[in-house]
């Protein structure tokens, strides 16, 4: 089982361009739908926890999934499976990059990959929005945050801290 987890996450890491959020839809399809290792609600909970934790969301999610399935060894297996492909690819690119960085074909390949990455990230956003309790509220919050960061140049750190404080206050008031 540990080797299977490693191989599964290695494939996800090796064939997903765009990093964390681009990996989420592929991770969900493979872990929840194809292999049925965890349920849909569990995946959503782990994704929320991964987003709240420091570090890359895909790496955090893979660690939580591995831990849920096989404990510490599962977490380490999924962690290595997720990050090792990127590490190896970057290592190989770094070794040979100066030899081919100015080739037109390389520039065309990267310009072709960009839209696919954007689509995977958008797919991840749509999945997270659909799974929310109140879709309209979540879309509104996403739009407000985009405006605050993109147009008013407010630091995302300030928005995250403000969101955490608002959430704490709302939950405190709900308890009372």
N, C-alpha and C positions, 0 to 999 in steps of 0.2 A: 504494500500500500504506500509506503514512504517513497519508493522509487516511482510509482505511478503518479503520485502528487508532484514529485520533482519534474517528471517528463511533461505532465500536463501544463504546469506553470512555465516550464522552459519553452514549450511551444507557444504559449500565449505571449511570453516575453520576446521570443524570437520573431514572431510574425505580426507584431503590432507596432506600427510607427506612430509617434505622437505622444508617447509617454502615458502617464497615469490615467487621465480621463478617457483617452482613446482605448485603453485596455479594458475598461469596465464592462462595456457591452459584450465583448468577446469572453471575458472571464465569467460573466453571468450565464451566457449561453452554454459554455463548456461545463461549468461547475453545477449550475442549477438545472438547466434543461437537459443537456446530454448525459452527464454522469450522475445527476441527481444525488450529489454528495451532501448538499444542504438544501433547505427549502427557500422559496422566493422571499418570504418575510425575513428569514435569518440573514439572507444575503443583503437585503435592504438595511437591516439593523447593523450589520458589519460594515457596510459602506458608510453609513452615517457615523459610526464610531471611528472609522478610518479617516473621514474628513475632519473630524474634531481632533484627531491626534496629529502631532507634529510629524512631518515627513511626507513623502510621496503617497498619494492616495492608493495607487495600485499596489505598491509594496505593502502598505499597512493592511489593505484588504486581504492580500494573499497570506500575510502572517496570521491574521485573525481566522481565516478559513482553515489554514493548516493546523492552527492550535485547536480549533473546534473539532477537527476530524481526528487528529493523532497527537495532540498535546505538543510539547516542546519540540520533539523531533519532526513533527508535521509542520510546525511553524518554520523551523530552520530549512526544511526541505523546500517548502513553497517560497520562502525568501530567496534562497539560492536559485531556484528555478526561475524566478521572476527577474532577478537582477543580472544573473550570469550572461544571458544572451546580449544584453545591452553593453555590458562591460567588454565582452569579447569583440563585439562589432566595433565599438569605439576604439579599442586597442588596435585592431586590424586597420581601421581607417587612419588612425594616427600614424601608424607605421608607413603607410603608402600614400597618404593624402597629398603631400607635396608633388608626387609624381603625376597625379591625375586631376588635381583640383581645377585646372583651367580648361579641361576638355569640355566641349559643347554638350556631349552626351551626358556627362555627369550633371551639368546644370539643368538639362532637360528632365533627367530622372527626378531630381529634387523638386523641380517645379511641378511635376506630375504627382508627386507624393503629397504635396501640400493640401490640395483639395480633399484627398482621401482622409488626411488627418483631421481637417476641419469637420468633415462629415462624421467621423467616429466620435469626436468630441461633442458635436451637436446631438448625436444619437444618445450619448451618455446623459446629456442635460435633459433630453426628452424622457428618458427612462426614469430619472430622478424626479422630474416634475409629475409624471403619471402616478408614481407611488406615494405621493404626498397625500396628507389628509384633506387638504383644501387646495385644489389645483389653482384656483384664481388667486388665493392669497400668496402662494409660492411664486407664481408668475409675476405678481405685482412686486414682491420683494426682490426678485431677480432683476426686474426692470429698474427699480429704484437704485439698487446697488450698482448696476451698470452705468446709470446716469451719474451717480455720485463719484464713481471711480473714473469713468471715461470722460465726462464733460466738466465736472467740477474739481477734478484732480485731487480728490480726497483719498488718503492712504487706505488701502485695503485692511491694514492692521487696525486702524481706528474703527473701521466698519465692523470687523470681526469682534473687537472688544465691546463695541456698542451693542452688537447683536447678542453677545453673551450676557451682558448686563441686563438688557431688556428681557431676555428669556428668563434669567434668574428672578427678576422682579415679577414678571407675569406668573411664573410658577409659584412664587412665594405668596402672591395675592390669591391665587387659585386654591392653595392649601388652606389659607385662613378663610 
